[in-house]
């Protein structure tokens, strides 16, 4: 059955896992050509819904099963009275099995098929049926030139299963990728459709399970789970007799000279996300501003780590790093935090100092690196992190025995036990300073209210991303503090305080 974007399944698979599901369907009695026909019909229906006034189709086909889908869509379009051409970038003589049968059906139907060359003219809606999910290496010629021509055409583009050139496992562009307006994908959702460069090239996503029986998916290995309103972890309701001591005491440590705003954003986020009490340890010169902005917080001016010791015995959760700096002051405070037996969130400069190996991460931690910080923590380049974000998230979680939030388009949450969650919500307006500080404070508040590290990280990322999507509708100029009231509202809608 088809699914709209809001009804997409939670499970995300690798390309190999989806091929395994496909093989299971065939082994259970559904012929491969029937599955190809179902995929073509699903693509055709989605294409017509998306462009109801279109009447011309240019199918650009390779030489695999993806091309077979394209040939069958061409047949459906011709039967509907559209002007149709297939531009064969892959030699039809190399087609095998079901794809060869699809080509034969297109020939029998009288579909115009011509070899691709640099002078081919694309017209109408362009259907990308070039490379599919099996691609792992860089796109080679002639496909690179074909993809460049599709992208330069300015025409509406639909992709079969996945935009050609996008890695189904990692979301990395393999040199170049088709920029689709619509992608119709089948059987199981591919992880690469939701992270990395996916947001730039997938367009609107339509999923069809090709009538796979539910038992097909029982016991199937899953790479990750999408976070949705329906499956995001929830805080429990509060008893009428609750008091501030019931919901933890978060201490935020940071705000070196010149970075006082970062720690205040984190503190405000923790307060508004339900922490029972919030304290801030920062530079003494930031205390007046902090008290003026956050009279509900307890603010302590700190000049040395010794002044933290008494406070560390009174709190339940630490958030360390926003505005911490990498000087002697920040290093000494981070060292004190590292020795405290408390659940902690490490962000920003705490991660940069951790990467220098001068301090050890305590147990029960959540770390929140962006790709650059992740690269320093792993000792690789940022490009290598972005080339395989899921692998980087797992590697960080294993190396530091921590829950990892790898930020960016398609944020990933990895647990040391191997679980991986993905949040693909958000908005480009979130490309603004301070949003990471808000996220760190939010994670700390959820930990303080009794959530375990993985659930707190998942819920925090979901709230943060959806608040950003909501506020992003107003366009450019999104400030980090804009998210805080939106997070509070979403949290209440998702898990009411009083039931």
N, C-alpha and C positions, 0 to 999 in steps of 0.2 A: 504494500500500500504506500502511496506517496505521503510525504510529510512536508509541512511548511517549515520555515526557519525556526519558529518557536516550538515546533514539535519534533525537532531532531532527536535521535536517540542519544543517550549519554555515552555509550561505549565508543571509544576511538581505537582504531586498529592500524597496524603497519600494512604495507602493501602485501607482504608475504602472508600475513594473517587473513587478509581479505581473499587472497588467492586460495587459501585453505578453505574458507567458507564457500567459495565458488565451487571448489572440488567436491565439497560435502553435498552441495545441492545436486550436482551432476551424479554423484554416487547414489544419492537417494532417489534418483529416477527422473530428474528434469534434464532433458538433453541440452547440451551447451548452446546449440543454435536457437533453441527456444528462449534461453536466458538472454542471448544476444538480441532476439526480436523484442523481448520485454524491455530491454534497455533502450532500444531504438524508439519504441512507442513512448516510453517515459520521457525521453529527450524531446521527441516531437511535441508531445502535449505541453511540456514546460516551455518550449520555444514559442509555440503559438500563443500561450497565455502571456508570455513576456512581451511579444511583439505582435499584437492581434491584427495590425493593419499591414504587416509585411506580406510580400508575395514572391520574393526571390531569395534563393539560398545558394551560397557557395560553400561546398563541403571540401575541406582540405584534409586529405587522408594520407596516413602513413602506410605501414605494411604489417601491423599487428591486429589484435582483436579490437583495439580502439578504432582502427580503420574500418573493421567489419561493422561496428555500430554506426559509423558515419555513412557507409554505403546503404545500410538499411533505412536510416533517416532520410537519405536522398530518395529512396523508393517511396516512402510515405509522403514526402513533400511533392513528388511528381504526381502521385495519385490524387493529391489534394488540389492539383492545378497550379502549383507554383512553378516558376522558372527555376530550374535546378541544374547545377553543374558540379561535378566532382573534379577537383584538381588533385591529381595523384602525385604527391611528393615522394611516396614510396612506390616502388615498382609493383604493380598488381600481380605480376608473375611470381613474386615472392610470397604472396598470401597463401596461407595454409589453413586446413581444417574449416572451422566455422567462418572465419574471415573470408576464405576463398568462396564459400557458399554464398556469403552476403554479396560479394562482388559479382558473382554469377547472376544473382537475383536482380541486381542493379542493371546489369547488361541486358537481361531478358526484359526488363521493364522499359528499356529505351532511355535510361539516364545518360546524359552526355558526360563522358569521362575523357579527360585529357591530361597529359603529363604536365606537371608543374614546370614552369620556366620563369625567368626573371621578368618576362613581358606579360605574364598572366594578369588579368584584371579581376580583382575581387569585387563582387556586387551583392547588394542586398544584405542579408544576415550571413555572417561567416560562422561556419561550424568547425571548430577545432577538433579533428579526429586524427591527430598526428601521432602522439607518442605514448599517452596513457601512463599507468602507474609503475610500469616496469623499469622506467628510466632511473639510473643511479649515477652515471657519469655525466660529464658536461655535454650539452647539446652540440652535435656535430652538423656539418653541412650534409645535405642541403637544408636540413631542418632549421638551422639557426637563421638562414636567410629568409625562409618561409615565415618563421615567427616574427622576424623584424618587419616583414611586409604586412602581416596581419596587424601588428601593433601600429604601423604607420598609416593604415588604411582609413582610420577614423570611422569605420563601420561598426555596427553592433556585433558583438562576438559571443557565441555560446561555446562552452567547452564540454566535451564528453568525458565524464568521470573525474578528470582533473585537468587544469590548464597545462598544456604541454610545456615542459621545462621546469615545472614545480615538483620538487621531490615529495613524494607521498608520505615519507616517513619523518621528514625534518622540517618541511616548509621552506627549504632553501631553494632559491633560483639557481638552476644548474647552468649558469652562464647567461641564459636569456629565457624568459617564460612568456607565454601568451597572456595578455591582459584581458581577461574575460569580463563581460558584464553579467554573465549567467554561467554557473557550473551545475551540471546535473550528474550526481554521483550515485553509485549503486552498491547494494548488498550490505556493506559496512562503511561507516565514516572513517576516512583516513586522517590520521593525526596531523599530517602535513597541510591539511586544508584549513587549519586553525591557528597556526603559529608561524613565526618567522616572517617571510615575505607574503604569506597567504593573503593577508588583508589587502594587499595592493593588487592582486591578480585574480582572485577567485570570483569577485562580484557577488551577486545574489546566489545563494546555495540552495539547491533542491535535492532532496534525497529520496531514493526509491529502493526498497528492499527486494524488488523483483519477485515479490510474492513468496519470499523465503518463509518457511514454517518456523515458528518460535523455537522449536527444538533444535534447529540448525545452530543456534547461538548458545545453547546450553553447554557449558564447559569450555567454550572457546576462549583462547587466551586474548586478553585485552591489553593494549599498550597504555591507555590512559582513560580517564573519565572526564567528560565535560562538566563544569559547574553550571548549574541552572537554578532557577528559583525553586524548583521542586526538589532538588537533591542537595542543595547547599546545607551544611550543618546548621543547627539551630540552637540558640540559647533557650534554656527553660524559662518558664514564667517565674515571677517572683512572688513569694508568699507575702501576705499582708503585713506580717510582722518583721519583714526584712529591715535591716539597718545597714549603714555604710560599711560596717565591718564584715558584712556578708559577701561583699563583692570585690574584695582585694584592695591592695594598696600598691599602686604603680609608681616606681621611681624612675624618672627620666634623667639621664646623665649626658650632658653635652652643652653646646653653646659657648665655644671659645670666643675670644675677641673677634668681632667681625661676623660671627655666625649665630648671634643670639636669637634670630627669628626661627631658625630650624627647630630648636628645642621647644620653643613656645608653640609652634604648630603641632608638634608631637604631643605636647601636654594637653592642648585644647582638644585634639582628637581623642585622646584617652578619656578626658572628662566627659565629652559628649557621646562617647560610645559605651558608657555605663560603668566605668571603674568606680569603685566605692570611694576611694581616696587617691589623690594624685600629688606627688611631690616632684620638685625639680631641683636638681643640683647643677649649678651653672656658675659662670663667672660673677663675681660680686657686683660688677658694674651693670649687669643685666637684671638684677633683682628688682629695682624700682619699676622698670618697664614690664617685667613679668607680673608683678603684683597689680599693676594698673590694668593689664589686659586680662589676667586670670586671677581674680581675688579668691576664687575657690581653691586654688592650688597652694600648697605649702612650698615656698621657694627658699632655697638655702644657697647663699654665696659660698663657693668653695675655692680655696686657693691651693689645697693639697689633699691627697687621697686620705690622709689620716682623719680629716673631718667627715669622711663618708662612713667610717666604720660603725658608729652608733646607729646611723640611719639604716644601714644595710640589715641590721638585726630586726628592724620594725616593719619592713616592707615585704611584699609577697612576689612581686614581678619587677624585673629591671628592663628598661629600654635604653640601650647604650649606642651612641654614635651620631645622632643628628647634631651637626655643627661641632662635633668633638674636636676636630683638628687633628693634626699629626705631630704636634709639638710635645714637649715634656709634660705639660699639664694634662693633655688628653691621654697620653700614654700611661701616666700614673693612675688616672681614674679608671681606665680600662683594665689595668692590672688588678686593681682592687675589686672591680666587678667580676673579673674572671675567677676570682677565688671565692665568690659568694655562692653558696649552694641554693640557688634560686632559679626558677624558669626565667629565661632572658630572651630578648630580641636584640640582635646586633644588626646595625644598619650603617651605611655611609662610611665615615672614617674608622669606625670600629672594624669594618671589614678590610679596609686598606691596611690597618695596623696588623690585623690577623694574617694578612697575606705576607707580611714581612717575617712571620714566624716568631715574633718576639713574645707572643702570648698564646695561651691555649684556650680553646672554646670549651666552656663547661657543658655538662649534660643538660638535656631538655631545652635546647636552644632552638630558636628560629632565626635564620639569617635571610636577609632580603637584598641580594645583590642585583644591580643592573648588569647588562652584559660586560661592561668594562671591568667592574669589580669582580665579576665571576671569572673573567680571564686572568686577573691578577691572582685570585685565589687558587686557580688551577695551574698557573704557570704557562698559559697559552695565550694566543692572540684573541682579541675580540672577534675577529672574523671566524676563528675556529669555533668559538662559542656559538655564534650565530649560525654557523654551518650545520650544527646539530644541537639545537637547544635541548631537546629531551635528554640526550646523552650527557650534556653538560650539567643539567639539573641533577640527574642520577649520580654523576661523578662527585659533585659537590656534597650531596647528601651522604654518600658513602665515605668520602674523605673526612668529613667533619662530624659524622654521626649526628646530624642535625636535620631538622625540617628546613627545606630550602624554598624560598620564593624567588624564582628567576623572573625578574620583571621584563617588560617589553611587550610588543604586540603578540598576543597569545601567551599571557603569563602562565608559568608552570609552577606547580607546587609538588615537590618531591619529598618522600619520607624515606628514612633509612631502611624501612621494611620493604621497599620497592614500589609502593603506591605512587602514582603520578596523576595529578589532576590538572586540568587546563581551563583557563578562563579567557574566552575570546571577546568578551564585551569590552567596551571602552570607547574612546573618541580621540581623534587627532588633536583636539583642543587640550588634551591632557599633557601635551608636550610642554610642560611648564615646571619651573623650579618649585620645590617644596612638597610635591605630591608624595614623594617617598617618605618624608617625615610624618605626613598624615597617616600613611599606611602603617608605619612602625608603631605609632601611638595606638592605632586601632587594634593591631595584633596584641599589643600589651594589655589593652583593656579586656579583650576577650579571654586571654589567658587568666587575667585576674578574676574573671567571673566563672572560672572553673572549667573552661574548655581545655582539651589536650592540645598539644602543639600543632598537630596536623589539621585538626578540625578548626582551630583558631585561625591558622594560616589560610585555609580554604575559604572560610566565611569572610575573613577580612579582605581577601583579594576580590571575592565576588561583590561585596558591598562597595568597595573602593572603585572597581571598574564600572559598576552600574550607576553609582553616583556620578562618576565622570561622564558616562554616556548621557545621563540626564542633564547635567549642567552644560555639557558640550553642545547641546542643541542651541544654546545662545551664541555659539560661535567662538571666535578667537578672544583672547583676553581672560581665559579661565584662570583664576587664582586658586592656589591650593586650599585656602581657607573656605572657598566656595563649596568644597566637597563635604565639609563637616556637617552642616545641617542636613544635607541630602543623605549622608550616611545614617544619621540619626533617624530620619524618616523611614528609610528603607529597612533599617534594623527593626523598627517597631512594626512595620507592615509584615515583615518576614517572621518575626517572633515577638508577639505582643508581650509587653512587660507584665501586664495583669490579665490573667485568663478568666 
